[in-house]
Amino acid sequence: GIGLRPLLGLAACFLFMAVIVALWVYLEPLAELSGMSAKQAGLAVAVALGMQVAGGAAATLAARRWQRPGIVLLAVGALNGGILAILFGPPQAALFMGAVAVFGFLWLFALPFQTLLLIQLDPTRRAAMQLGTAQLLGSSFGPLVASFVVSNDEVRGAIGLSAVLLALALTAIALLGAFRRASAAGGSTG
Protein backbone atom coordinates (compact mmCIF):
# COMPACT_ATOMS: atom_id res chain seq x y z
CA GLY A 1 0.00 0.00 0.00
CA ILE A 2 0.83 3.67 0.03
CA GLY A 3 2.11 5.15 3.29
CA LEU A 4 0.62 8.06 5.21
CA ARG A 5 3.07 10.70 3.98
CA PRO A 6 2.59 9.83 0.28
CA LEU A 7 -1.20 9.85 0.86
CA LEU A 8 -0.90 13.32 2.36
CA GLY A 9 1.12 14.32 -0.70
CA LEU A 10 -1.60 12.98 -2.98
CA ALA A 11 -4.20 14.90 -0.95
CA ALA A 12 -2.16 18.10 -1.39
CA CYS A 13 -2.02 17.54 -5.17
CA PHE A 14 -5.76 16.83 -5.23
CA LEU A 15 -6.44 20.09 -3.38
CA PHE A 16 -4.03 22.05 -5.59
CA MET A 17 -5.97 21.04 -8.70
CA ALA A 18 -9.30 21.67 -6.95
CA VAL A 19 -8.15 25.26 -6.32
CA ILE A 20 -7.08 25.83 -9.89
CA VAL A 21 -10.11 24.42 -11.67
CA ALA A 22 -12.64 25.84 -9.19
CA LEU A 23 -11.35 29.26 -10.21
CA TRP A 24 -10.80 28.45 -13.88
CA VAL A 25 -14.41 27.47 -14.59
CA TYR A 26 -15.64 30.85 -13.29
CA LEU A 27 -13.02 32.97 -15.02
CA GLU A 28 -15.37 34.56 -17.55
CA PRO A 29 -18.00 35.72 -15.01
CA LEU A 30 -15.15 37.00 -12.83
CA ALA A 31 -13.84 38.93 -15.83
CA GLU A 32 -17.27 40.54 -16.20
CA LEU A 33 -17.00 41.77 -12.59
CA SER A 34 -13.83 43.55 -13.65
CA GLY A 35 -15.79 45.35 -16.35
CA MET A 36 -14.40 43.26 -19.20
CA SER A 37 -16.43 42.51 -22.30
CA ALA A 38 -17.01 38.93 -23.43
CA LYS A 39 -14.31 39.44 -26.07
CA GLN A 40 -11.81 40.69 -23.47
CA ALA A 41 -12.69 37.78 -21.18
CA GLY A 42 -12.06 35.38 -24.06
CA LEU A 43 -8.70 37.05 -24.64
CA ALA A 44 -7.83 36.62 -20.93
CA VAL A 45 -8.58 32.89 -21.23
CA ALA A 46 -6.46 32.64 -24.39
CA VAL A 47 -3.56 34.45 -22.71
CA ALA A 48 -3.81 32.10 -19.71
CA LEU A 49 -3.72 29.08 -22.03
CA GLY A 50 -0.61 30.44 -23.75
CA MET A 51 1.02 31.07 -20.39
CA GLN A 52 0.28 27.45 -19.41
CA VAL A 53 2.53 26.35 -22.25
CA ALA A 54 5.23 28.75 -21.04
CA GLY A 55 4.81 27.50 -17.46
CA GLY A 56 5.16 23.88 -18.52
CA ALA A 57 8.29 24.68 -20.52
CA ALA A 58 9.81 26.64 -17.64
CA ALA A 59 9.11 23.79 -15.23
CA THR A 60 10.80 21.34 -17.57
CA LEU A 61 13.94 23.45 -17.40
CA ALA A 62 13.73 24.16 -13.66
CA ALA A 63 12.75 20.73 -12.36
CA ARG A 64 16.22 19.29 -12.91
CA ARG A 65 17.85 22.05 -10.89
CA TRP A 66 15.25 22.53 -8.15
CA GLN A 67 15.10 19.38 -6.08
CA ARG A 68 12.99 20.87 -3.26
CA PRO A 69 9.47 20.44 -4.64
CA GLY A 70 7.76 21.29 -1.34
CA ILE A 71 9.37 24.72 -1.29
CA VAL A 72 8.52 25.34 -4.96
CA LEU A 73 4.89 24.31 -4.37
CA LEU A 74 4.64 26.52 -1.28
CA ALA A 75 5.99 29.46 -3.30
CA VAL A 76 3.57 28.76 -6.16
CA GLY A 77 0.77 28.49 -3.61
CA ALA A 78 1.70 31.82 -2.04
CA LEU A 79 1.68 33.47 -5.47
CA ASN A 80 -1.71 31.90 -6.20
CA GLY A 81 -2.96 33.29 -2.88
CA GLY A 82 -1.92 36.74 -4.07
CA ILE A 83 -3.70 36.19 -7.37
CA LEU A 84 -6.88 35.17 -5.54
CA ALA A 85 -6.70 38.36 -3.47
CA ILE A 86 -6.28 40.46 -6.61
CA LEU A 87 -9.17 38.75 -8.40
CA PHE A 88 -11.46 39.14 -5.39
CA GLY A 89 -11.01 42.93 -5.73
CA PRO A 90 -12.33 42.90 -8.47
CA PRO A 91 -9.40 44.53 -10.29
CA GLN A 92 -9.35 46.70 -13.37
CA ALA A 93 -9.25 44.81 -16.67
CA ALA A 94 -5.47 45.12 -17.22
CA LEU A 95 -4.65 43.84 -13.73
CA PHE A 96 -7.17 41.02 -14.18
CA MET A 97 -5.46 40.04 -17.44
CA GLY A 98 -2.03 40.07 -15.79
CA ALA A 99 -3.19 38.04 -12.79
CA VAL A 100 -4.85 35.46 -15.02
CA ALA A 101 -1.69 35.21 -17.16
CA VAL A 102 0.44 34.49 -14.07
CA PHE A 103 -2.23 32.05 -12.85
CA GLY A 104 -1.99 30.14 -16.15
CA PHE A 105 1.79 30.05 -15.98
CA LEU A 106 1.81 28.75 -12.41
CA TRP A 107 -0.82 26.09 -13.17
CA LEU A 108 1.43 24.02 -15.44
CA PHE A 109 4.64 25.12 -13.75
CA ALA A 110 3.56 23.36 -10.54
CA LEU A 111 2.66 19.99 -12.04
CA PRO A 112 6.16 18.47 -12.47
CA PHE A 113 6.98 19.47 -8.91
CA GLN A 114 3.95 17.53 -7.69
CA THR A 115 5.41 14.44 -9.39
CA LEU A 116 8.83 15.10 -7.85
CA LEU A 117 7.27 15.59 -4.41
CA LEU A 118 5.53 12.21 -4.61
CA ILE A 119 8.66 10.43 -5.84
CA GLN A 120 10.62 11.86 -2.91
CA LEU A 121 7.88 10.81 -0.48
CA ASP A 122 7.61 7.31 -1.98
CA PRO A 123 10.69 6.08 -3.86
CA THR A 124 8.70 3.00 -4.98
CA ARG A 125 6.73 5.50 -7.12
CA ARG A 126 3.39 3.90 -6.25
CA ALA A 127 2.08 7.29 -5.09
CA ALA A 128 3.39 9.03 -8.23
CA MET A 129 1.48 6.48 -10.31
CA GLN A 130 -1.71 7.70 -8.61
CA LEU A 131 -0.99 11.39 -9.25
CA GLY A 132 -3.04 11.62 -12.45
CA THR A 133 -6.06 10.19 -10.64
CA ALA A 134 -5.64 12.63 -7.74
CA GLN A 135 -5.31 15.56 -10.15
CA LEU A 136 -8.37 14.55 -12.19
CA LEU A 137 -10.47 14.02 -9.09
CA GLY A 138 -9.34 17.39 -7.73
CA SER A 139 -10.15 19.02 -11.06
CA SER A 140 -13.71 17.70 -10.71
CA PHE A 141 -14.07 18.29 -6.98
CA GLY A 142 -13.15 22.00 -7.11
CA PRO A 143 -15.87 23.05 -9.57
CA LEU A 144 -18.40 20.73 -7.93
CA VAL A 145 -17.94 22.32 -4.51
CA ALA A 146 -17.70 25.80 -6.05
CA SER A 147 -21.11 25.30 -7.62
CA PHE A 148 -22.58 25.31 -4.09
CA VAL A 149 -21.04 28.68 -3.18
CA VAL A 150 -21.58 30.52 -6.46
CA SER A 151 -24.82 32.11 -7.60
CA ASN A 152 -25.89 34.21 -10.55
CA ASP A 153 -25.60 37.26 -8.30
CA GLU A 154 -22.28 36.42 -6.65
CA VAL A 155 -19.56 34.50 -8.43
CA ARG A 156 -16.75 35.52 -6.09
CA GLY A 157 -17.65 32.56 -3.86
CA ALA A 158 -15.41 30.56 -6.20
CA ILE A 159 -12.48 32.73 -5.12
CA GLY A 160 -13.28 32.28 -1.42
CA LEU A 161 -13.58 28.53 -1.84
CA SER A 162 -10.33 28.42 -3.81
CA ALA A 163 -8.62 30.30 -0.96
CA VAL A 164 -9.84 27.74 1.59
CA LEU A 165 -8.75 24.80 -0.57
CA LEU A 166 -5.39 26.49 -1.18
CA ALA A 167 -4.85 26.94 2.56
CA LEU A 168 -5.55 23.22 3.06
CA ALA A 169 -3.15 22.24 0.25
CA LEU A 170 -0.38 24.45 1.60
CA THR A 171 -0.93 23.15 5.13
CA ALA A 172 -0.53 19.58 3.86
CA ILE A 173 2.69 20.49 2.01
CA ALA A 174 4.05 22.34 5.06
CA LEU A 175 3.27 19.32 7.24
CA LEU A 176 5.17 17.08 4.83
CA GLY A 177 8.16 19.40 5.14
CA ALA A 178 7.90 19.34 8.94
CA PHE A 179 7.72 15.52 8.91
CA ARG A 180 10.78 15.41 6.65
CA ARG A 181 12.78 17.70 8.94
CA ALA A 182 11.71 15.72 12.02
CA SER A 183 12.76 12.45 10.35
CA ALA A 184 16.11 13.94 9.35
CA ALA A 185 16.71 15.28 12.87
CA GLY A 186 15.71 11.94 14.42
CA GLY A 187 17.97 10.04 12.05
CA SER A 188 20.97 12.27 12.72
CA THR A 189 20.70 11.99 16.53
CA GLY A 190 20.20 8.21 16.57
N, C-alpha and C positions, 0 to 999 in steps of 0.2 A: 504494500500500500504506500500511500504518500504520507509523509510525516506532517506534523503540526505546522512547522515553519513554512514548508512549501505550500501547504494549504492556505496559510495566511497570505503568502505571496500571490497565490491564485486569486484570493479574495480581493487583494489590493488591485490586481489587474482588471478583475471584473468591475470593481467600483470605478476605476479610472475610465474605462470605456462607457460605463453608465453616465458618468459626468459629461463626457464629450458628446455622446449622441443625444442625451436629454436636451442639451443646448442646441445642437446642430439642427434638430427637427423643427425648432421654433425660431430659427434664424431670420426667416423672412418677416414674420410678424414683429419680431424685435427690431428689425430694420425700420419697419413702419413707425414704431414708437420714436425712432430717431429722426423722423421726418423724411425718410427716404422713399422715393417712388418705387414701384414694382421693378422697373428697369434697373435702378440703382441697387436694389436688394439682390437682383439676379447677378449683377456685376460683383457684389460683395461675395456671393457664393462662388462665383467663378474664380475670383482672386484667391479665396480660401482653398479651393481645389488645386490651383496652381502652386500655392505655398505648401500644400501637402506633399507634392512631388519634391519640392526643394527640401522640406524637412526630412523626408525619407532619404534623400541623397546625402544630406549633411550627417544624418545618423550613421549611414553606412561608413562614412569617413571617420567619424568620431568614435564609433563603438570599439574599434581596435585599440584606441589610445586611452579611452576612459573606462577603466575596469571597476568603477564604483557605481554600479547602476542605481543603488538606493539613493545616493546623493544626487545623481542626475534627475531621477524621478521626483525627488523632493523639490529640486529647483524648478523643474517643469511645472510641478503642481503649484508652487508659489506664484509663478508667472501666470498660470491659468486662474489662480485666485484673484490676481490683479485684473485680469481680463474680465472676469465675472463682475468685479466691482465697477469697472468702466461701463460695461454693458447695462448694468442695473440703472445707471444714471438717469435716463438714457442719454448717451452722448450725441454730439453733433455728427452729421453724416461722415465727415472725413475721419474723425476719431473712431467711429464705429467700423469703418472700412479697415483702418489700421489694426484695430484690436482683433477683428475677424481674420485678417491676414496672418497675424502672429499665432492666433488660435489654430489655424490650419497647419501652419508650420510645426507647431509643437505636437499636434495630434500624431503625425507620422514619425516625428523625431523620437517620441517616447517609446514607440513599439519595440525596436530592437533592444532597448534597455530593459524592457519587461522580460524578454527572453533571457537576457544575460542574468538578470536577477534570479530567475527561476533555476537556471543552470547552476548558479553559485549556491543556491539554497538546497538543491538536490542534484548532486553530480551524476546520479543515475539517469537523469533527464526525463524521468516519468512525469514530473510536474510540468516541465516545458512542453511535453507532448500534449498536455491538456490545456495549454495556453489559448489556442484558437477557440476551443469550446468556451472557456471563461470569457474571452473577449466578445464572442458572439452573444452569449447570454447577457453580458453586461450591456451590449449595444441594444438589446431588446428591453432589458429591465429599465434602463434609464428613461426612455420615452414612455414606457408603460406607466411608471410611477409619476412621471411628469404630467401625464394626461389627467391625473387626479387633482393636481394643484394649479392647472392652467384653465382659464375660461376665456370666452370671447372678449370679455372686458379687461382681463388682466393676464397677460402672457408672461409677465416677469416672474411668476411662480416657478417657471422652468429654471431661472437663474438661481433663485433661492434654493431649490432642490439640488441643483448642480453643486452649489456651495457646500451643502450638507454632505452630499456623497463624496465630494473632494476632500473634505475634512476627515471623513472616515478612511478614505484611501491613504491619505498622508499619515494618519495615525497608524495604520497597519504597517506602512513602510518604515516609519520611525521606530515602531516596536521591533521590527525585524533587525534594524540597525542596532538597537539596544541589546537584543538577544545575541547578536553577533559579537558585540563588544564584551558582553558578560561571559560568553563562551571563551573568547580569546583571553580574557583576564583570568578565568578559572583554569584554563589550560596552561598558562604561563606560570601560575603559582603552584601548580600541582606537580 
